[in-house]
Amino acid sequence: MAKAELKTNKKTAFEDSSSLKGTLMSVFFLGIFLVVTWVGVYFLFLDRF
């Protein structure tokens, strides 16, 4: 009788070594840019009001 082999492809370690620090910094810079833009437009509106 043939032996049944139990094949498991479980990965015990997290193998994705990509870093998301660049993505985080890009999002922070985009957020800061948007806030500075909105504040600038708001003060421009107040100046012309």
C-alpha positions as CSV (number, residue, x, y, z in Angstrom):
1,M,0.0,0.0,0.0
2,A,1.4,3.4,-0.9
3,K,2.2,5.9,1.8
4,A,0.2,9.1,1.7
5,E,2.4,12.1,2.0
6,L,1.0,15.1,3.8
7,K,2.2,18.2,2.0
8,T,1.9,21.4,3.9
9,N,3.0,24.7,2.5
10,K,2.7,26.7,5.7
11,K,5.1,29.5,5.9
12,T,6.1,30.1,9.5
13,A,8.1,33.3,9.0
14,F,6.9,36.5,7.3
15,E,8.9,36.6,4.2
16,D,7.9,39.9,2.8
17,S,10.9,42.1,3.5
18,S,9.7,45.2,1.7
19,S,9.6,48.3,3.8
20,L,6.7,50.8,3.9
21,K,8.7,53.7,5.3
22,G,8.9,55.3,1.9
23,T,5.2,55.0,1.4
24,L,4.6,56.5,4.9
25,M,6.9,59.5,4.2
26,S,5.2,60.1,0.8
27,V,1.8,60.1,2.5
28,F,3.0,62.5,5.2
29,F,4.5,64.9,2.6
30,L,1.3,64.8,0.6
31,G,-0.8,65.5,3.7
32,I,1.5,68.4,4.7
33,F,1.3,69.8,1.2
34,L,-2.5,69.6,1.2
35,V,-2.8,71.3,4.7
36,V,-0.4,74.1,3.7
37,T,-2.3,74.6,0.5
38,W,-5.7,74.8,2.3
39,V,-4.3,77.2,4.9
40,G,-2.8,79.4,2.2
41,V,-6.1,79.5,0.3
42,Y,-8.0,80.3,3.5
43,F,-5.6,83.2,4.4
44,L,-5.9,84.4,0.8
45,F,-9.7,84.4,1.2
46,L,-9.5,86.3,4.5
47,D,-7.2,88.9,2.9
48,R,-9.5,89.6,0.1
49,F,-12.7,89.5,2.2
